[in-house]
Amino acid sequence: MKNKKIIIIFSILLIILVVGGYFLINYLRKNKTEEQQIVEEYTPQEEISEEQSRQTIVSLYFPNKETKELEPEARLVDIKEILENPYEKIVDLLIEGPKDEGKERIIPENTKLLSTQLEGDCLTLTFSSDFLNYDKTDEKAKENLINSIVNTLTQLNEVNSIKILIDGTENEEFNEVYTVQKPTS
């Protein structure tokens, strides 16, 4: 008799647990799918100002401090600044360096952009001699320096290649016309 009571109580508890678990699982699933289905239109708390509507995003390429691989860093820039002289503005942003602490400066300090000139689809950049002060002990430094500039500036539709001059003349270290390197599969 005592065993039957224990079995009946145990069975009732088991049924309650199974039924309760079933409803709990359904409740959690329902909430999860409702959260996924909720798509609300974002309504800003204030109207977008004229200044905010004039901004665009530019990707600048800097090496990751740990991996030394180039990674894009998005910057919000006023379109008016870009329209006046896009090449100088974008290169100046590269010279300033990254905002992200996980990335490092690519263009050597004190480097000045002396001039820019677009001929066809090739952009010629003339830098001060400080440009040559990149870390020559790092085998990827020169490649990253070139690819940072090329990847950043060829985002502009009219630019497909970059030529680098130092103080207005060709330099044996940077004597090529550089284009974006397509990954080989």
C-alpha positions as a printed Julia matrix, in Angstrom:
185×3 Matrix{Float64}:
  0.0    0.0     0.0
  2.79   2.37    0.93
  4.64   1.54   -2.32
  1.51   2.29   -4.38
  1.2    5.74   -2.74
  4.87   6.5    -3.49
  4.49   5.33   -7.09
  1.29   7.37   -7.55
  2.89  10.52   -6.01
  6.04  10.0    -8.09
  3.91   9.5   -11.24
  1.89  12.65  -10.55
  5.09  14.67   -9.97
  6.58  13.24  -13.16
  3.44  14.17  -15.15
  3.49  17.69  -13.65
  7.17  18.09  -14.57
  6.66  16.82  -18.12
  3.58  18.98  -18.74
  5.19  22.01  -17.06
  8.39  21.5   -19.07
  6.39  21.25  -22.29
  4.6   24.54  -21.65
  7.83  26.23  -20.51
  9.66  25.18  -23.68
  6.76  26.36  -25.88
  6.63  29.67  -24.0
 10.37  30.23  -24.48
 10.21  29.28  -28.19
  7.27  31.6   -28.75
  9.08  34.54  -27.11
 12.24  33.83  -29.1
 10.41  33.77  -32.44
  8.43  36.89  -31.51
 11.69  38.72  -30.72
 13.12  37.65  -34.07
  9.99  38.77  -35.92
  9.79  42.19  -34.32
 11.13  44.66  -36.81
 10.65  48.21  -35.77
 11.43  51.25  -37.84
 14.05  53.37  -36.14
 12.75  56.8   -35.33
 15.45  59.24  -34.29
 14.73  61.29  -31.23
 15.62  64.41  -33.15
 15.52  65.37  -36.78
 18.67  64.72  -38.78
 20.47  68.0   -39.2
 21.75  69.29  -42.5
 25.3   68.7   -41.28
 24.56  65.07  -40.42
 22.97  64.46  -43.8
 26.12  65.75  -45.51
 28.32  63.06  -44.0
 29.61  59.94  -45.71
 31.65  56.96  -44.62
 35.18  56.42  -45.92
 37.17  53.24  -45.29
 40.79  53.78  -44.34
 43.17  50.82  -44.19
 45.53  50.36  -41.24
 47.5   47.34  -40.01
 46.2   45.42  -37.02
 48.74  45.77  -34.16
 48.85  42.03  -33.53
 48.45  40.38  -36.94
 49.98  43.21  -39.04
 47.23  42.53  -41.62
 45.46  45.54  -43.13
 41.95  46.1   -41.87
 39.45  48.8   -42.81
 38.48  51.51  -40.36
 35.33  53.45  -41.16
 35.39  57.22  -40.76
 32.51  59.64  -40.99
 33.57  62.59  -43.14
 31.74  65.73  -44.24
 31.02  65.48  -47.95
 31.96  69.16  -48.41
 35.53  68.35  -47.3
 35.73  65.4   -49.67
 34.33  67.35  -52.63
 36.86  70.17  -52.33
 39.91  67.92  -52.57
 39.11  64.25  -52.0
 42.62  62.87  -52.46
 44.28  65.26  -50.01
 41.53  64.84  -47.42
 41.65  61.04  -47.52
 45.47  60.89  -47.44
 45.46  63.38  -44.54
 43.16  60.99  -42.66
 45.66  58.16  -43.31
 48.51  60.38  -42.11
 46.58  61.21  -38.91
 46.45  57.5   -38.14
 43.74  55.21  -36.81
 41.22  56.01  -34.1
 40.98  52.31  -33.17
 43.6   51.39  -30.55
 43.88  47.91  -32.09
 45.33  49.38  -35.27
 48.59  51.22  -35.84
 49.73  54.2   -37.87
 50.9   53.24  -41.34
 52.31  56.46  -42.83
 55.47  57.57  -40.97
 55.19  60.53  -38.6
 55.94  64.02  -39.94
 55.13  62.89  -43.5
 53.46  65.64  -45.5
 51.43  65.25  -48.65
 52.9   67.86  -50.97
 50.6   67.43  -53.97
 48.13  65.2   -55.76
 47.49  64.94  -59.47
 45.03  62.71  -61.32
 46.06  61.77  -64.87
 43.53  59.44  -66.47
 42.78  56.93  -63.75
 46.25  57.12  -62.11
 46.61  59.31  -59.04
 50.12  60.64  -58.42
 50.87  61.45  -54.78
 53.92  63.49  -53.85
 55.07  62.99  -50.26
 57.82  64.63  -48.24
 60.99  62.61  -47.7
 59.69  61.59  -44.24
 57.6   59.03  -46.14
 60.78  56.94  -46.49
 61.04  56.58  -42.69
 58.82  53.5   -42.57
 60.02  50.48  -40.55
 62.45  48.81  -42.95
 63.11  45.99  -40.44
 59.52  44.78  -40.86
 59.27  42.88  -44.14
 55.52  43.66  -44.48
 55.84  47.38  -43.67
 56.45  48.61  -47.24
 53.79  46.3   -48.69
 51.27  47.42  -46.05
 52.17  51.07  -46.61
 51.52  50.78  -50.35
 48.38  48.65  -49.99
 46.95  50.96  -47.33
 47.18  53.92  -49.7
 46.03  51.97  -52.77
 43.09  50.23  -51.05
 41.94  53.48  -49.49
 42.15  55.71  -52.57
 40.92  53.25  -55.2
 37.55  53.32  -53.45
 37.07  56.52  -55.41
 35.61  55.58  -58.8
 38.02  57.67  -60.83
 41.17  56.18  -59.23
 42.44  52.78  -60.38
 46.17  53.11  -59.7
 48.61  55.09  -57.57
 52.06  56.48  -58.33
 54.19  57.69  -55.43
 56.79  60.46  -55.72
 59.12  61.7   -52.99
 59.75  65.45  -52.95
 58.53  65.66  -56.57
 60.81  62.99  -58.03
 60.68  59.26  -58.54
 62.33  57.2   -55.84
 63.91  53.78  -56.34
 61.93  52.35  -53.41
 58.57  53.43  -54.85
 59.13  53.43  -58.6
 56.06  51.45  -59.73
 52.47  52.26  -60.49
 50.46  50.43  -57.84
 47.02  48.89  -58.28
 44.77  46.86  -56.01
 46.02  43.31  -55.75
 43.2   40.87  -56.44
 43.37  37.76  -54.25
 44.26  34.63  -56.21
 41.98  31.66  -55.71
